[in-house]
Amino acid sequence: MGKSRTTKFKRPKFDAVGLTVNAMKEVDDVEEEHGDDDSPAAELLEKLQSPSADVREFACASISRVVQQSQTIPGFLQRGTVRRLGPMMLDGSLAVRETATGALRNLSTCGGQEVCEDMVKDDVMTPLTALLRECCAGFESAVVQMKDQKNPVEEVANEAVNLLWNLCESSSQALSVFNKAGLLDLVVQCLERHPHNVELAISAGHCLHTVTEDNPELLCSINSTVLGALETLLLSSQPSMAHTLLRTLAAGTLWNLKGNLPAARQAQALNAVVATLSQCLGLDTCTLILELRQAEEVRHTNEPATADRDEQATGELAVEEMNEEEEEEEAPQQRNGKAGKGDKDFSDLLPRCREELREATALLTAQQTSLEIIVNMCCSDDPSDDEWEEESSSDESDVCPDGLHDGESSLMSPLCLSAEVHGALINHSVPEKILKKTEFPTKEATDVCHQSASWRGLIKKMRRVQSRALTCLHSLLSTMDAESLGGPAALQGAAQHLSTLVFGAAEISKDEEFLEAVISAMRSLLQMIVSKNIPQCMTPQQLMSLSEAATRCDVVSVRVNAVAILGITGSTLAKEKGTAETLQMIGNALLQVATRDTDLVVNGEALDALFDVFADGDEAETAAANIQLLPALKALQPVFKAKIRKEGRGKYSPQQLCVLDNIKVNLRRFIGYLEKVVKK
């Protein structure tokens, strides 16, 4: 059914802010006292009207904690919480502003897209816009009492930017307000605070990276100030992992804005983006994590016994609880590259005494983001490849005088730019670095993280970097030629490495995200190896084992790639002598999938693979006769046609139905071919 395409990555959202969920015990106590599920919400909302700033701050902080439990959100929304908290963002007390904005941020994060859209309908953008304007106007005048103390106005701005990020990610109306209200300039101002407050700058970087993606309306607002701020960040050289993450986000934003760059600067910008991503991926993550963990232990040993002990103990508990929450919420994670709840990042919530852990988290986030950007550079969902070809062959007179065509530079269309992108990736050794990341993490790094409850959550983040690297490898294999990737020897080495990843453990991984990534990469690699007549490194038994495990996976794309791998392997073996027995094994497996899988797309892919395996050759003819392929397909044909007629409309896209109709036609032709073979 053709090459599988990688869906572009979307930016993950930040996690909820506020104190640990242990604070929910306070709410439980209140519920028991009042005996009414709605009473906590009613009481807390009533306290928002208190003349005491301390009481208002307590109420906002309590709401911030309570709404982290998603089941409490409807009760708060029904009582008009957004309209009540909105004015609190402009309260006379900075502490109230910060906690009120943090409560709304939590509401937007934990409530999801529907709640975000409701918040925008309740006019949360009006006070949020006013708050950001006041914050940006007050950055320089805010008084900081002590050297290590945070700027209170910047702390409020950090919450506001994160709320804005969440809303724009989930609501097209919020994004429209962002475009029209001049919020781009305000977020850039926050980005420019990076010498003083890197946390605020990172929040602004995440927000910019999100709002500039697929947002042509914003292009007219991009000016030299915006581009200058991004260029300054890309040229910065601070060695911290936080600044590495900031530079990565700036690179991603610049890539999103490529259509607004003058033609003369595009090559330079592309080189700067790829160089930044390459530098990030070149960092030895496992070694750095070991060093950071050791530095934390040394600091704890050397610091006075009384210094920050309470904060440290609280920090351990907070991080452990957040790790547990992330594990519990991993299940709903979306597939096909879309970020889900499992992609949350709570690095800005870690206590300030955990600077080493914050650095390690920033490093992993930077590398994950770098890999996602590269995947997005290598693929596009729209327009299709055919549309690119039509655009590239159109008359030059269609191009506007200023060099822009439909809001995007004609030189930056995916078809025209792909060679430049691939060239830049190769010049900066990105394919080798991506392959190296697929070997990650090492046992030493996971072991040292296991030893500390607060560091344990990094293991999942390291695994996610590995999965993103595998997805990235799939993208490169799908878009580059064999020579660009190092030639036959390098491809064989990659195949051996992928087989080690899958078969090196005691049993095949049940991690669906990892399995999806590795099997997609393996399919693309095998397609390239077969096309170049390069000997395969994996045995048919290994491939059968992988495909058998994959076909039991709940993710459709994993099952599709699994049967495709069987088809690729079988079609290669059919050209060799003495392979009939293996072909029988592959044929039986494909017949089982074509007959029993619940998804029509998987059924179709299995049939397509059967056509490839048994299309020609003496070994294929022998195997087909031994497994009674002809009567099996004759029995399957009316069932497959009926399933398309019954289930196709509404359940599958027009493109999928078109492919399935082609397979239906090919099935009839293939049955005719087998009948001729039998009569010989």
C-alpha positions as CSV (number, residue, x, y, z in Angstrom):
1,M,0.0,0.0,0.0
2,G,3.0,2.3,-0.4
3,K,5.4,3.9,2.0
4,S,4.0,4.9,5.3
5,R,4.1,8.7,6.1
6,T,5.2,10.1,9.4
7,T,2.6,12.5,10.9
8,K,4.1,15.8,12.0
9,F,4.8,16.3,15.6
10,K,2.8,18.8,17.6
11,R,4.2,20.7,20.5
12,P,3.6,19.1,23.9
13,K,2.0,21.2,26.6
14,F,3.3,22.1,30.0
15,D,2.1,20.3,33.1
16,A,-0.2,21.8,35.7
17,V,1.3,24.2,38.2
18,G,0.7,24.5,41.9
19,L,1.5,22.6,45.0
20,T,1.6,18.8,45.2
21,V,-1.6,16.7,45.1
22,N,-1.1,16.0,48.8
23,A,-2.7,19.4,49.3
24,M,-5.9,17.7,48.1
25,K,-6.2,16.4,51.6
26,E,-7.2,19.9,52.6
27,V,-10.1,19.8,50.2
28,D,-11.2,16.4,51.3
29,D,-11.4,17.7,54.8
30,V,-13.5,20.6,53.7
31,E,-15.8,18.2,51.8
32,E,-16.3,16.0,54.8
33,E,-17.2,19.1,56.9
34,H,-19.8,20.3,54.5
35,G,-21.1,17.0,53.3
36,D,-21.6,18.5,49.8
37,D,-19.5,17.7,46.7
38,D,-20.0,21.3,45.5
39,S,-19.3,23.0,48.8
40,P,-15.5,23.3,48.4
41,A,-15.9,25.1,45.0
42,A,-18.5,27.4,46.5
43,E,-16.5,28.2,49.5
44,L,-13.3,28.8,47.6
45,L,-15.0,31.0,45.0
46,E,-16.6,33.0,47.7
47,K,-13.2,33.7,49.3
48,L,-12.1,35.3,46.0
49,Q,-14.1,38.4,47.1
50,S,-12.4,38.7,50.4
51,P,-10.9,42.2,51.2
52,S,-7.8,40.3,52.5
53,A,-5.1,39.7,49.8
54,D,-3.9,36.7,51.8
55,V,-7.3,35.1,51.7
56,R,-7.7,35.7,48.0
57,E,-4.3,34.2,47.4
58,F,-5.1,31.2,49.5
59,A,-8.4,30.7,47.6
60,C,-6.6,30.9,44.2
61,A,-3.9,28.5,45.3
62,S,-6.5,26.1,46.6
63,I,-8.4,26.2,43.3
64,S,-5.1,25.7,41.5
65,R,-4.6,22.5,43.4
66,V,-8.2,21.2,43.3
67,V,-8.6,21.5,39.5
68,Q,-5.6,19.2,39.0
69,Q,-8.2,16.5,39.8
70,S,-10.1,16.5,36.5
71,Q,-13.4,15.3,38.1
72,T,-13.6,18.5,40.0
73,I,-13.4,20.8,36.9
74,P,-17.1,20.6,35.8
75,G,-18.3,21.8,39.3
76,F,-16.0,24.8,39.1
77,L,-17.0,25.6,35.5
78,Q,-20.7,25.5,36.3
79,R,-20.1,28.2,39.0
80,G,-18.5,30.6,36.5
81,T,-14.9,30.1,37.8
82,V,-13.3,31.5,34.7
83,R,-15.2,34.8,34.9
84,R,-14.5,35.1,38.6
85,L,-10.8,34.3,38.3
86,G,-10.2,36.5,35.2
87,P,-10.4,39.8,37.1
88,M,-8.0,38.3,39.8
89,M,-5.3,38.3,37.1
90,L,-5.3,42.1,37.5
91,D,-5.6,42.1,41.3
92,G,-3.6,44.8,43.2
93,S,-1.5,42.0,44.8
94,L,1.2,40.4,42.6
95,A,0.9,37.2,44.7
96,V,-2.8,37.0,43.9
97,R,-2.1,37.7,40.2
98,E,0.4,34.8,40.1
99,T,-1.8,32.3,41.9
100,A,-5.0,33.3,40.0
101,T,-3.1,32.9,36.7
102,G,-1.6,29.6,37.8
103,A,-5.1,28.3,38.7
104,L,-6.4,29.2,35.2
105,R,-3.2,27.6,33.7
106,N,-4.0,24.4,35.6
107,L,-7.6,24.5,34.5
108,S,-6.5,24.8,30.9
109,T,-4.0,22.0,31.2
110,C,-6.1,19.5,33.1
111,G,-9.3,20.3,31.3
112,G,-8.1,19.8,27.8
113,Q,-9.2,21.3,24.5
114,E,-12.9,21.6,25.4
115,V,-12.3,23.5,28.6
116,C,-9.8,25.8,26.8
117,E,-12.4,26.7,24.2
118,D,-14.9,27.4,27.0
119,M,-12.4,29.6,28.8
120,V,-11.9,31.6,25.6
121,K,-15.7,31.9,25.3
122,D,-15.8,33.2,28.8
123,D,-13.4,36.0,27.7
124,V,-10.3,34.9,29.5
125,M,-8.2,36.4,26.8
126,T,-9.2,40.0,27.6
127,P,-7.7,40.1,31.2
128,L,-4.8,37.8,30.1
129,T,-3.8,40.3,27.3
130,A,-4.0,43.2,29.8
131,L,-1.9,41.3,32.3
132,L,0.8,40.5,29.8
133,R,0.9,44.2,28.7
134,E,1.3,45.3,32.3
135,C,4.0,42.7,33.0
136,C,6.0,43.6,30.0
137,A,5.8,47.3,30.9
138,G,6.9,46.6,34.5
139,F,9.9,44.2,33.9
140,E,12.5,46.8,34.5
141,S,10.8,48.7,37.3
142,A,10.0,45.6,39.5
143,V,12.0,45.7,42.7
144,V,14.2,42.6,43.5
145,Q,15.2,42.7,47.2
146,M,18.0,40.1,47.1
147,K,20.5,38.9,44.5
148,D,19.0,35.3,44.2
149,Q,15.4,36.4,44.5
150,K,13.1,36.2,41.4
151,N,11.6,39.2,39.8
152,P,7.9,39.0,41.0
153,V,6.6,40.6,37.8
154,E,8.5,38.0,35.8
155,E,7.0,35.2,37.9
156,V,3.5,36.4,37.1
157,A,4.4,36.8,33.4
158,N,5.7,33.2,33.4
159,E,2.3,31.9,34.5
160,A,0.5,34.2,32.0
161,V,2.7,33.0,29.1
162,N,2.1,29.3,29.9
163,L,-1.7,30.0,30.1
164,L,-1.5,31.7,26.7
165,W,0.4,28.8,25.3
166,N,-2.2,26.3,26.5
167,L,-5.1,28.3,25.1
168,C,-3.5,28.9,21.7
169,E,-2.6,25.2,21.4
170,S,-6.2,24.2,21.9
171,S,-8.4,27.0,20.6
172,S,-8.4,28.6,17.2
173,Q,-10.2,31.5,18.6
174,A,-7.4,32.1,21.1
175,L,-4.9,31.9,18.3
176,S,-6.9,34.5,16.3
177,V,-6.9,36.8,19.3
178,F,-3.1,36.3,19.6
179,N,-2.7,37.2,16.0
180,K,-4.8,40.4,16.2
181,A,-4.0,41.7,19.6
182,G,-0.3,42.2,19.1
183,L,0.6,39.4,21.6
184,L,3.5,38.3,19.5
185,D,5.5,41.4,20.5
186,L,4.8,40.8,24.2
187,V,5.9,37.1,24.0
188,V,9.1,38.2,22.3
189,Q,9.7,40.6,25.1
190,C,9.5,37.7,27.5
191,L,11.8,35.7,25.3
192,E,14.3,38.6,25.5
193,R,14.5,38.3,29.3
194,H,16.7,35.2,28.9
195,P,19.8,36.8,30.4
196,H,17.8,37.5,33.6
197,N,15.2,34.7,33.7
198,V,15.7,31.7,31.5
199,E,12.5,30.0,32.8
200,L,10.4,32.8,31.5
201,A,12.3,32.8,28.2
202,I,11.7,29.0,27.9
203,S,8.0,29.4,28.5
204,A,8.0,32.2,25.8
205,G,10.0,29.9,23.5
206,H,7.5,27.1,23.9
207,C,4.6,29.5,23.2
208,L,6.3,31.0,20.1
209,H,7.1,27.6,18.8
210,T,3.4,26.6,19.0
211,V,1.8,29.8,17.7
212,T,4.1,30.1,14.7
213,E,3.3,26.6,13.4
214,D,0.9,26.5,10.5
215,N,-0.3,30.1,11.2
216,P,0.0,32.1,8.0
217,E,-2.1,34.9,9.5
218,L,0.8,35.6,11.9
219,L,3.4,36.0,9.1
220,C,2.5,39.6,8.4
221,S,3.4,40.4,12.1
222,I,6.9,39.0,11.8
223,N,9.4,41.8,11.7
224,S,13.1,42.4,12.2
225,T,12.7,42.6,16.0
226,V,11.3,39.0,16.1
227,L,13.9,37.6,13.8
228,G,16.6,39.5,15.6
229,A,15.5,38.0,19.0
230,L,15.7,34.5,17.5
231,E,19.0,35.2,15.9
232,T,20.4,36.4,19.2
233,L,19.4,33.2,20.9
234,L,20.8,31.0,18.2
235,L,24.2,32.8,18.5
236,S,24.2,32.6,22.3
237,S,26.8,30.3,23.8
238,Q,25.7,29.7,27.4
239,P,26.5,26.1,28.2
240,S,23.5,25.3,30.5
241,M,21.0,22.8,29.4
242,A,18.2,25.4,29.9
243,H,19.9,27.6,27.3
244,T,20.3,24.5,25.1
245,L,16.5,24.0,25.2
246,L,16.0,27.7,24.6
247,R,18.2,27.6,21.5
248,T,16.3,24.5,20.3
249,L,12.9,26.3,20.6
250,A,14.3,29.3,18.8
251,A,15.5,27.0,16.0
252,G,12.0,25.4,15.7
253,T,10.4,28.8,15.7
254,L,12.7,30.1,12.9
255,W,11.9,27.0,10.9
256,N,8.2,27.7,11.3
257,L,8.8,31.3,10.0
258,K,10.9,30.2,7.0
259,G,8.2,31.4,4.6
260,N,8.6,35.0,5.8
261,L,12.4,35.1,5.3
262,P,13.9,36.9,2.4
263,A,15.2,34.5,-0.2
264,A,18.8,35.6,0.3
265,R,18.6,34.7,4.0
266,Q,16.9,31.3,3.7
267,A,20.0,29.2,3.2
268,Q,21.8,30.9,6.1
269,A,18.7,30.4,8.3
270,L,18.4,26.8,7.4
271,N,22.1,26.2,8.2
272,A,21.7,27.9,11.6
273,V,18.6,25.8,12.5
274,V,20.3,22.5,11.6
275,A,23.5,23.5,13.3
276,T,21.6,24.2,16.5
277,L,19.7,20.9,16.4
278,S,22.9,19.0,15.6
279,Q,24.7,20.6,18.5
280,C,21.9,19.6,20.8
281,L,21.7,16.0,19.6
282,G,25.5,15.8,19.8
283,L,25.4,16.1,23.6
284,D,26.2,12.9,25.4
285,T,23.1,12.7,27.4
286,C,23.9,9.6,29.5
287,T,27.3,11.0,30.6
288,L,25.7,14.4,31.4
289,I,22.9,12.7,33.5
290,L,25.5,10.7,35.4
291,E,27.5,13.9,36.0
292,L,24.5,15.9,37.1
293,R,23.3,13.2,39.5
294,Q,26.8,13.0,41.0
295,A,26.9,16.8,41.3
296,E,23.6,16.8,43.2
297,E,24.9,14.2,45.6
298,V,28.1,16.2,46.2
299,R,26.1,19.4,46.8
300,H,23.9,17.7,49.3
301,T,26.9,16.3,51.1
302,N,28.6,19.7,51.3
303,E,25.7,22.0,52.1
304,P,24.9,22.8,55.8
305,A,22.5,20.4,57.5
306,T,19.9,23.1,58.0
307,A,20.0,24.7,54.6
308,D,16.9,24.2,52.5
309,R,16.1,20.9,54.2
310,D,12.4,21.5,54.3
311,E,12.3,22.6,50.7
312,Q,14.4,19.7,49.6
313,A,12.2,17.1,51.3
314,T,9.1,18.8,49.9
315,G,10.8,18.8,46.5
316,E,11.5,15.0,46.6
317,L,7.9,14.3,47.5
318,A,6.5,16.7,44.8
319,V,8.7,15.3,42.0
320,E,7.9,11.7,43.1
321,E,4.1,12.4,43.0
322,M,4.4,14.2,39.6
323,N,6.3,11.1,38.2
324,E,3.5,8.8,39.5
325,E,0.8,11.1,38.0
326,E,2.6,11.0,34.6
327,E,2.8,7.2,34.8
328,E,-0.9,7.0,35.5
329,E,-1.8,9.3,32.6
330,E,0.5,7.7,30.1
331,A,-2.3,5.4,28.8
332,P,-4.4,8.0,26.9
333,Q,-1.3,9.2,25.0
334,Q,-2.2,9.7,21.3
335,R,-0.3,7.9,18.6
336,N,1.1,8.9,15.2
337,G,3.4,11.5,16.6
338,K,0.7,13.6,18.3
339,A,1.7,14.6,21.8
340,G,-0.5,13.4,24.5
341,K,-0.7,13.6,28.3
342,G,2.4,11.4,28.5
343,D,4.4,14.2,26.9
344,K,4.0,16.6,29.8
345,D,6.9,18.6,31.0
346,F,7.0,19.9,34.6
347,S,10.6,21.2,34.6
348,D,9.4,24.7,35.5
349,L,7.7,23.2,38.6
350,L,10.7,21.6,40.1
351,P,11.9,23.3,43.4
352,R,14.8,25.6,42.9
353,C,17.0,23.4,45.1
354,R,16.8,20.7,42.4
355,E,18.9,22.6,39.8
356,E,20.6,19.4,38.6
357,L,17.4,17.7,38.0
358,R,16.0,20.7,36.2
359,E,19.1,20.7,33.9
360,A,18.7,17.0,33.1
361,T,15.0,17.5,32.3
362,A,15.7,20.5,30.1
363,L,18.4,18.5,28.2
364,L,15.9,15.6,27.5
365,T,13.2,18.1,26.5
366,A,15.6,19.8,24.1
367,Q,16.7,16.6,22.5
368,Q,13.1,15.3,22.1
369,T,12.1,18.7,20.6
370,S,15.1,18.7,18.2
371,L,14.1,15.2,16.9
372,E,10.5,16.3,16.5
373,I,11.6,19.4,14.5
374,I,13.7,17.2,12.2
375,V,10.8,14.9,11.6
376,N,8.7,17.9,10.7
377,M,11.4,19.2,8.4
378,C,11.4,15.8,6.5
379,C,7.7,15.4,6.0
380,S,4.5,17.4,5.5
381,D,0.9,16.4,5.7
382,D,-0.3,19.1,3.3
383,P,0.0,19.6,0.4
384,S,0.4,16.1,-0.9
385,D,3.5,15.1,-3.0
386,D,1.4,15.4,-6.2
387,E,0.4,18.9,-5.3
388,W,4.0,19.8,-4.7
389,E,4.9,18.5,-8.1
390,E,2.1,20.5,-9.7
391,E,3.2,23.7,-7.9
392,S,6.8,23.2,-8.8
393,S,6.0,22.8,-12.5
394,S,3.6,25.7,-12.6
395,D,4.3,28.7,-14.7
396,E,6.8,31.2,-13.2
397,S,4.4,34.0,-13.9
398,D,2.2,32.7,-11.1
399,V,4.8,33.8,-8.6
400,C,4.2,37.2,-7.0
401,P,6.6,40.0,-7.8
402,D,7.9,40.0,-4.2
403,G,8.9,36.3,-4.5
404,L,6.0,35.1,-2.3
405,H,3.5,32.7,-3.6
406,D,0.3,32.1,-1.5
407,G,2.0,33.5,1.6
408,E,5.1,31.3,1.3
409,S,8.3,31.8,-0.5
410,S,8.4,29.7,-3.7
411,L,11.9,28.7,-2.8
412,M,10.8,27.2,0.5
413,S,8.2,24.7,-1.0
414,P,8.9,21.2,0.4
415,L,9.8,19.8,-3.1
416,C,12.3,22.5,-3.8
417,L,13.8,22.7,-0.4
418,S,14.2,19.0,0.4
419,A,17.6,18.8,-1.3
420,E,18.8,21.8,0.7
421,V,17.4,20.3,4.0
422,H,18.9,17.0,3.3
423,G,22.2,18.6,2.4
424,A,22.3,20.6,5.6
425,L,21.4,17.5,7.7
426,I,24.2,15.5,6.2
427,N,26.8,18.4,6.4
428,H,26.1,18.6,10.2
429,S,26.2,14.8,10.6
430,V,22.6,14.7,11.8
431,P,21.8,11.1,10.5
432,E,24.7,9.7,12.5
433,K,23.6,11.5,15.6
434,I,20.0,10.4,15.2
435,L,21.2,6.7,14.9
436,K,23.3,7.2,18.0
437,K,20.2,8.4,19.9
438,T,18.3,5.2,18.9
439,E,20.9,3.3,21.1
440,F,20.0,5.5,24.1
441,P,19.7,5.1,27.0
442,T,22.5,3.2,28.6
443,K,22.0,0.8,31.5
444,E,24.3,3.1,33.7
445,A,22.0,6.1,33.1
446,T,18.8,4.2,33.9
447,D,20.4,2.6,37.0
448,V,21.5,6.0,38.4
449,C,18.0,7.4,37.9
450,H,16.4,4.4,39.5
451,Q,18.3,5.1,42.7
452,S,16.4,8.3,43.4
453,A,12.6,8.7,43.5
454,S,12.8,12.2,42.1
455,W,15.0,11.2,39.2
456,R,13.1,8.1,38.3
457,G,10.7,10.0,36.0
458,L,13.7,10.8,33.7
459,I,13.8,7.1,32.6
460,K,10.5,7.5,30.7
461,K,11.8,10.8,29.2
462,M,14.9,9.0,28.0
463,R,12.8,6.2,26.5
464,R,10.8,8.9,24.7
465,V,13.9,10.4,23.2
466,Q,14.8,7.0,21.9
467,S,11.4,6.5,20.3
468,R,11.5,10.0,18.8
469,A,15.0,9.1,17.3
470,L,13.5,5.9,15.8
471,T,10.7,7.9,14.2
472,C,13.3,10.4,13.0
473,L,15.3,7.6,11.5
474,H,12.2,6.4,9.7
475,S,11.7,9.9,8.2
476,L,15.3,10.0,7.0
477,L,15.0,6.6,5.4
478,S,11.8,7.6,3.7
479,T,13.2,10.8,2.2
480,M,16.9,10.2,1.6
481,D,18.8,7.9,-0.7
482,A,21.1,5.1,0.4
483,E,24.3,6.9,-0.4
484,S,23.3,10.0,1.6
485,L,22.9,7.7,4.6
486,G,26.3,6.1,4.3
487,G,25.8,3.4,1.7
488,P,25.3,-0.4,2.0
489,A,27.6,-0.9,5.0
490,A,25.9,1.8,7.0
491,L,22.4,0.4,6.1
492,Q,23.4,-3.1,7.1
493,G,24.8,-1.8,10.4
494,A,21.5,0.1,11.0
495,A,19.5,-3.1,10.3
496,Q,21.6,-5.1,12.7
497,H,21.2,-2.3,15.3
498,L,17.4,-2.3,14.9
499,S,17.2,-6.0,15.2
500,T,19.3,-5.8,18.4
501,L,16.9,-3.2,19.8
502,V,14.0,-5.5,19.2
503,F,15.5,-8.9,19.9
504,G,18.1,-7.9,22.5
505,A,15.7,-8.0,25.4
506,A,14.3,-11.2,27.0
507,E,11.0,-10.5,25.1
508,I,9.8,-8.1,22.5
509,S,8.8,-4.8,24.0
510,K,5.2,-4.2,24.8
511,D,5.7,-0.4,24.8
512,E,3.4,0.6,22.0
513,E,5.2,4.0,21.4
514,F,8.6,2.2,21.1
515,L,7.2,-0.6,19.0
516,E,5.5,1.8,16.6
517,A,8.7,3.8,16.2
518,V,11.1,0.9,15.7
519,I,8.8,-1.1,13.4
520,S,8.3,2.0,11.2
521,A,12.0,2.5,11.0
522,M,12.6,-1.2,10.2
523,R,10.0,-1.1,7.4
524,S,11.6,1.9,5.7
525,L,15.1,0.4,6.2
526,L,14.1,-2.9,4.6
527,Q,12.4,-1.2,1.7
528,M,15.7,0.7,1.0
529,I,17.8,-2.5,1.5
530,V,15.7,-4.5,-0.9
531,S,15.7,-1.7,-3.5
532,K,19.5,-1.7,-3.5
533,N,19.8,-5.5,-3.5
534,I,21.7,-5.3,-0.2
535,P,21.8,-8.6,1.8
536,Q,19.5,-8.6,4.8
537,C,20.9,-9.1,8.3
538,M,17.8,-10.2,10.1
539,T,16.7,-13.8,9.9
540,P,13.2,-14.7,8.7
541,Q,12.5,-16.2,12.1
542,Q,13.3,-12.9,13.8
543,L,11.1,-11.0,11.4
544,M,8.3,-13.4,11.9
545,S,8.7,-13.1,15.7
546,L,8.5,-9.3,15.4
547,S,5.6,-9.3,13.1
548,E,3.7,-11.8,15.3
549,A,4.1,-9.5,18.3
550,A,3.3,-6.4,16.3
551,T,0.1,-7.9,14.9
552,R,-1.3,-8.3,18.4
553,C,-0.7,-4.6,19.1
554,D,-3.7,-2.3,19.4
555,V,-2.1,0.4,17.3
556,V,-3.3,0.1,13.6
557,S,-0.1,1.6,12.2
558,V,2.0,-1.0,14.0
559,R,0.0,-3.8,12.5
560,V,0.1,-2.3,9.0
561,N,3.9,-2.0,9.2
562,A,4.3,-5.5,10.6
563,V,2.5,-7.1,7.6
564,A,4.4,-4.8,5.2
565,I,7.7,-6.1,6.7
566,L,6.5,-9.7,6.1
567,G,5.7,-8.7,2.5
568,I,9.1,-7.1,1.9
569,T,10.9,-10.1,3.4
570,G,8.8,-12.7,1.5
571,S,9.2,-11.0,-1.9
572,T,13.0,-11.0,-1.4
573,L,13.0,-14.7,-0.3
574,A,10.9,-15.7,-3.3
575,K,13.8,-14.9,-5.6
576,E,16.1,-17.4,-3.7
577,K,16.3,-21.1,-3.9
578,G,15.1,-23.4,-1.0
579,T,12.9,-20.8,0.6
580,A,9.5,-22.4,0.1
581,E,9.1,-23.5,3.7
582,T,9.7,-20.0,5.0
583,L,7.4,-18.6,2.4
584,Q,4.7,-20.9,3.6
585,M,5.2,-19.6,7.1
586,I,4.9,-16.0,5.9
587,G,1.9,-16.8,3.7
588,N,0.0,-18.4,6.5
589,A,0.7,-15.4,8.8
590,L,-0.5,-12.9,6.2
591,L,-3.6,-14.9,5.4
592,Q,-4.5,-15.0,9.1
593,V,-4.2,-11.2,9.3
594,A,-6.1,-10.6,6.1
595,T,-8.9,-12.8,7.4
596,R,-9.1,-12.0,11.1
597,D,-7.9,-8.5,11.7
598,T,-10.7,-6.1,12.7
599,D,-9.4,-3.2,10.6
600,L,-9.9,-3.0,6.9
601,V,-6.7,-1.1,6.3
602,V,-4.7,-3.9,7.9
603,N,-6.6,-6.5,5.9
604,G,-5.8,-4.6,2.8
605,E,-2.1,-4.3,3.6
606,A,-1.9,-8.0,4.3
607,L,-3.5,-8.8,0.9
608,D,-1.1,-6.4,-0.8
609,A,1.8,-8.2,0.9
610,L,0.5,-11.5,-0.3
611,F,0.5,-10.2,-3.8
612,D,4.1,-9.2,-3.5
613,V,5.3,-12.5,-1.9
614,F,3.6,-14.9,-4.3
615,A,3.8,-12.8,-7.5
616,D,6.4,-14.9,-9.2
617,G,9.0,-17.7,-8.9
618,D,9.1,-21.5,-8.4
619,E,9.5,-21.3,-4.7
620,A,6.5,-19.0,-4.4
621,E,4.4,-21.3,-6.6
622,T,5.3,-24.3,-4.4
623,A,4.6,-22.5,-1.2
624,A,1.2,-21.2,-2.5
625,A,0.1,-24.7,-3.4
626,N,1.2,-26.1,-0.1
627,I,-0.9,-23.5,1.9
628,Q,-3.8,-23.7,-0.5
629,L,-3.5,-20.0,-1.2
630,L,-6.0,-20.0,-4.2
631,P,-9.0,-21.5,-2.4
632,A,-8.2,-19.3,0.7
633,L,-8.3,-16.1,-1.4
634,K,-11.4,-17.2,-3.2
635,A,-13.2,-17.7,0.1
636,L,-11.9,-14.4,1.4
637,Q,-12.8,-12.3,-1.8
638,P,-16.6,-11.9,-1.1
639,V,-16.0,-11.3,2.6
640,F,-13.5,-8.5,1.8
641,K,-15.8,-6.9,-0.7
642,A,-18.7,-7.0,1.7
643,K,-16.6,-5.5,4.5
644,I,-15.7,-2.5,2.2
645,R,-19.3,-2.0,1.3
646,K,-20.6,-2.3,4.8
647,E,-17.9,-0.6,6.9
648,G,-16.1,1.6,4.4
649,R,-18.3,4.7,4.3
650,G,-17.9,6.9,7.3
651,K,-15.2,4.8,9.0
652,Y,-12.4,5.3,6.5
653,S,-11.1,8.3,4.6
654,P,-11.6,8.7,0.9
655,Q,-7.9,8.1,0.3
656,Q,-8.1,4.8,2.3
657,L,-11.2,3.7,0.4
658,C,-9.5,4.4,-2.9
659,V,-6.6,2.2,-1.9
660,L,-8.9,-0.5,-0.6
661,D,-10.9,-0.4,-3.9
662,N,-7.6,-0.9,-5.8
663,I,-6.7,-3.9,-3.6
664,K,-10.1,-5.3,-4.3
665,V,-9.4,-5.1,-8.0
666,N,-5.9,-6.5,-7.6
667,L,-7.3,-9.4,-5.5
668,R,-9.6,-10.4,-8.4
669,R,-6.6,-10.2,-10.9
670,F,-4.3,-12.1,-8.5
671,I,-6.8,-14.9,-8.2
672,G,-6.9,-15.1,-12.0
673,Y,-3.1,-15.3,-12.0
674,L,-3.1,-18.2,-9.5
675,E,-5.7,-20.1,-11.5
676,K,-3.4,-19.9,-14.5
677,V,-0.5,-21.1,-12.4
678,V,-2.5,-24.1,-11.2
679,K,-3.5,-25.1,-14.8
680,K,0.1,-25.1,-16.0
